[in-house]
Amino acid sequence: MRALACLDRTVAARRAGAGLLLLLLVALTTSLVAAPARAAAAPCTPDSGTACLNITVTSPDTGPAAGVTVTVEGGGGEVSATTDATGRASVPVTEAGDYTVTVDESTLPAGTVLRDPAANAATVPVVLGRSAGRIFQVVPPGAEGGDSGPAPGATDGGTSTSPSGGATQTAPADETGESAEANAGPGTNRYAQLVLSGLVFGVLLALASLGANLIYGTTGLSNFAHGELVTLGGMTAFMAVQWWDLPLWLAIVVATLAGAVVGWLLNQLIFAPLRRRGVGITQQMIVTIGLALAGLSLFLFLYGAQPAPIVSGISARIQLGPVQISGQSLLSVGVAVVVLAAVALTLSRTRLGRATRAVSDNPALAAATGIKVESIISGVWVVSAGLASLGGVLLALYLNSTRFNFGSTLLLLMFAAITLGGLGSPLGAVVGAVVIGLVVELSTIVLPSDMRYASALVILILVLLIRPQGILGRAERIG
Amino acid sequence: MDFGQLLTNVLTEMTGPTAIAYALAAIGLNIHFGLTGLINMGQAGFMLLGAYGFAVSTIAGAPLWLAFLVAIGAAVVFALILGLPTLKLRGDYLAIVTIAAAEIVRMVGRSTALTEITGGSEGLTGNSFKSTFQDASPLPDDRWALGPVTLATNASNSWWLRIVGWTLVLLACLFVWRLVRSPWGRVLRGIREDEDAVRALGKNVYSYKLQALVLGGVFGALGGVVFVLASSVQADSLGRPVTFNTWTILLLGGAATVLGPVLGSLLFWGALVFVRGFLRGAVPADVLSVQQVEQIGWVLVGITLILLIVFRPQGILGDKKELAINAR
């Protein structure tokens, strides 16, 4: 909102923009310098003649277990390796086939045993030119047993496939992003709890997706890089709290501003020139795809693949009747509701909001009435990216951590939300997002939880079948 | 730095199964986008379905020809499910629906609920479904060298797979070449340029679009089969980035051209392997780790896509007049 108000005082905004740009550059440089130290070193790279066996020993409670000896047998030899600080041991092998991986249980950290002792001496098939992996989980004595959790190796990244030439970018990510609210402890009614988590997730999703809908409304562009703006917010807040030791509220502000600056830059450097050149909307959409691809890899480059929790530790849970909610989530929802209300009021009550809606309705007519269409669009980019970043921080607080592919995982849910609500209708995006949030959470009653995001996408396709303009959209837009 | 080894790696990758698979997928996408103007953002979904269709049916005991038919059938059904509701709507709806559907396929494929069939997120190992394909090879089991490239004749990333793959690519190119010149192809290009004009000529635009979607999807599925025959079926290895890479390849080579997708795929993989190999050799490993070099490669891919679309939307072989990219 602050950025929108600046529109009238363009000069002031430019100056502020330059300052923020500097801030952003500093942030990026800091992370560039810090990144190599954080990235895990890889002693082994698969190529056409070798394969890598990556063995990870980790504990769900205390994290990676270092100094564990593992033995790899097969291919006519036996190799031992010791896990490093990230709990990983990487063994290069030069022959394809089945290898037997054994963890030396006497070298496990004190007070831990293998969760599934029967799975020790695991057989791992190895193909040359690829990485094969095996995860061993260790737990305190008494908690072992194969059924108590996901079987070792069945977890993500258990077998990461990355063909030698790099056929694909594998994202070994836990995409299910189990929320804190969905599995609350005893003393809660499961259905009420799921409805609450659905509502919370929906409101946060609404905040994150509102910007994409504003951009779609004013320029007709489906912004595939919106997810990366969400990640940007989460990651900036992560850096602010964990690296620069800022208080959380300041981190939220910094992240929102960083998003706004990036939005302004994207418009000034890329999309405004493209519009001036009369480049078609489909081409612009493909540009956003390129941005998304570059952004995703850049985040992976800077922060690595491990989750980045903004606030370490688990905040206290508050009991509200039959449901529980964590303090963090409550804060997130509070901020989201206030900001959503502010945006709604601005759009409906102020001159700026009316101008934005006019541009969204008919840019040519708006220009003829003396509205500066380009500055409105520039403002919309700023607000949209700022909201996406803010949404990213709040969603990261709700889901407990952020990650390089955090936003791109949510991108399709955001698209589903705005399509469901009606493309280009801001209020519709909010309604759509809440519906999507509820569907995602409630679907876990009947579906396995790793399919819950898929259920939202099924809803998206069904909506297009039955009511393509969405809940609050207008039929003429779909033609 | 060993430039000889680097160039050998580049050559191996350029002619390898990955480049073949992407070339086939891009040929399919070319039928969607280059010829008909459909924005399919879910080509990876077609590839993944083809891969699952082939692998699952082979594991169930189907002979090679039947497994290929199942892969093709899966793509046809998927295209019909996607096309029937959305092809009457504006172009970006198809984009969102296809990308969402491809993600659904991937999420369902990697779901723990289907571990029995699809192997969950670990996927299906190559050895479980490659045997029928490798047994069909007339070559003896050996390692052959051609110039600097030495490969197994039959196993995984082999000469046999390359021969079959490039034959498929060649046939696909011939097919598209005939198609573009046929009356059917002219209607498709008419739809791309002006849907209403074609409708005014009495053609059933909806049905033509659906046919194009099915046909392109089948090529995607074949690409998926080639892709997994060199490695294993793993849902996450055929996710959204694969679709985006296929788009980059198509736009690099030139949409609406016959050889554009093939050239694009050769250049894309050649350049990517070269850049990575070069960075690995030129930058010490303590400055940039191997994974980071890989990620820099992908950042460059994204930037290439942006620059291409801004400065040369017709690609290397394309004709700017031929291709006015318009959503509909």
Chai-1 contact restraints between the chains, C-beta under 6 A:
chainA,res_idxA,chainB,res_idxB,connection_type,confidence,min_distance_angstrom,max_distance_angstrom,comment,restraint_id
A,A39,B,S289,contact,1.0,0.0,6.0,A-B,restraint_1
A,A41,B,S289,contact,1.0,0.0,6.0,A-B,restraint_2
A,A42,B,S289,contact,1.0,0.0,6.0,A-B,restraint_3
A,A42,B,V290,contact,1.0,0.0,6.0,A-B,restraint_4
A,A42,B,Q291,contact,1.0,0.0,6.0,A-B,restraint_5
A,T45,B,V290,contact,1.0,0.0,6.0,A-B,restraint_6
A,P125,B,T125,contact,1.0,0.0,6.0,A-B,restraint_7
A,V127,B,G126,contact,1.0,0.0,6.0,A-B,restraint_8
A,D156,B,S121,contact,1.0,0.0,6.0,A-B,restraint_9
A,G158,B,E122,contact,1.0,0.0,6.0,A-B,restraint_10
A,T159,B,E122,contact,1.0,0.0,6.0,A-B,restraint_11
A,T161,B,Q234,contact,1.0,0.0,6.0,A-B,restraint_12
A,T161,B,S237,contact,1.0,0.0,6.0,A-B,restraint_13
A,P163,B,S231,contact,1.0,0.0,6.0,A-B,restraint_14
A,G165,B,E13,contact,1.0,0.0,6.0,A-B,restraint_15
A,G165,B,T18,contact,1.0,0.0,6.0,A-B,restraint_16
A,G165,B,V273,contact,1.0,0.0,6.0,A-B,restraint_17
A,G166,B,E294,contact,1.0,0.0,6.0,A-B,restraint_18
A,A167,B,T18,contact,1.0,0.0,6.0,A-B,restraint_19
A,T168,B,S237,contact,1.0,0.0,6.0,A-B,restraint_20
A,T168,B,P241,contact,1.0,0.0,6.0,A-B,restraint_21
A,T168,B,V242,contact,1.0,0.0,6.0,A-B,restraint_22
A,Q169,B,P241,contact,1.0,0.0,6.0,A-B,restraint_23
A,Q169,B,W298,contact,1.0,0.0,6.0,A-B,restraint_24
A,T170,B,D236,contact,1.0,0.0,6.0,A-B,restraint_25
A,T170,B,S237,contact,1.0,0.0,6.0,A-B,restraint_26
A,S222,B,D92,contact,1.0,0.0,6.0,A-B,restraint_27
A,G280,B,I325,contact,1.0,0.0,6.0,A-B,restraint_28
A,G280,B,N326,contact,1.0,0.0,6.0,A-B,restraint_29
A,I281,B,A327,contact,1.0,0.0,6.0,A-B,restraint_30
A,T282,B,I325,contact,1.0,0.0,6.0,A-B,restraint_31
A,T282,B,A327,contact,1.0,0.0,6.0,A-B,restraint_32
A,Q283,B,I309,contact,1.0,0.0,6.0,A-B,restraint_33
A,Q283,B,I325,contact,1.0,0.0,6.0,A-B,restraint_34
A,I286,B,I309,contact,1.0,0.0,6.0,A-B,restraint_35
A,V287,B,I306,contact,1.0,0.0,6.0,A-B,restraint_36
A,V287,B,I309,contact,1.0,0.0,6.0,A-B,restraint_37
A,I289,B,F244,contact,1.0,0.0,6.0,A-B,restraint_38
A,G290,B,G302,contact,1.0,0.0,6.0,A-B,restraint_39
A,G290,B,L305,contact,1.0,0.0,6.0,A-B,restraint_40
A,G290,B,I306,contact,1.0,0.0,6.0,A-B,restraint_41
A,L293,B,F244,contact,1.0,0.0,6.0,A-B,restraint_42
A,L293,B,G302,contact,1.0,0.0,6.0,A-B,restraint_43
A,A294,B,V299,contact,1.0,0.0,6.0,A-B,restraint_44
A,A294,B,G302,contact,1.0,0.0,6.0,A-B,restraint_45
A,A294,B,I303,contact,1.0,0.0,6.0,A-B,restraint_46
A,S297,B,Q295,contact,1.0,0.0,6.0,A-B,restraint_47
A,S297,B,W298,contact,1.0,0.0,6.0,A-B,restraint_48
A,S297,B,V299,contact,1.0,0.0,6.0,A-B,restraint_49
A,L298,B,V299,contact,1.0,0.0,6.0,A-B,restraint_50
A,L300,B,Q295,contact,1.0,0.0,6.0,A-B,restraint_51
A,F301,B,Q292,contact,1.0,0.0,6.0,A-B,restraint_52
A,F301,B,Q295,contact,1.0,0.0,6.0,A-B,restraint_53
A,L412,B,A100,contact,1.0,0.0,6.0,A-B,restraint_54
A,L412,B,E103,contact,1.0,0.0,6.0,A-B,restraint_55
A,F415,B,I96,contact,1.0,0.0,6.0,A-B,restraint_56
A,P448,B,S111,contact,1.0,0.0,6.0,A-B,restraint_57
A,P448,B,T112,contact,1.0,0.0,6.0,A-B,restraint_58
A,P448,B,A113,contact,1.0,0.0,6.0,A-B,restraint_59
A,D450,B,S111,contact,1.0,0.0,6.0,A-B,restraint_60
A,D450,B,T112,contact,1.0,0.0,6.0,A-B,restraint_61
A,M451,B,M107,contact,1.0,0.0,6.0,A-B,restraint_62
A,M451,B,S111,contact,1.0,0.0,6.0,A-B,restraint_63
A,A454,B,I104,contact,1.0,0.0,6.0,A-B,restraint_64
A,A454,B,M107,contact,1.0,0.0,6.0,A-B,restraint_65
A,L457,B,A100,contact,1.0,0.0,6.0,A-B,restraint_66
A,L457,B,E103,contact,1.0,0.0,6.0,A-B,restraint_67
A,L457,B,I104,contact,1.0,0.0,6.0,A-B,restraint_68
A,L460,B,A100,contact,1.0,0.0,6.0,A-B,restraint_69
A,I461,B,V97,contact,1.0,0.0,6.0,A-B,restraint_70
A,L464,B,P85,contact,1.0,0.0,6.0,A-B,restraint_71
A,L464,B,V97,contact,1.0,0.0,6.0,A-B,restraint_72
A,L465,B,P85,contact,1.0,0.0,6.0,A-B,restraint_73
A,P468,B,L89,contact,1.0,0.0,6.0,A-B,restraint_74
A,I478,B,L89,contact,1.0,0.0,6.0,A-B,restraint_75
A,I478,B,R90,contact,1.0,0.0,6.0,A-B,restraint_76
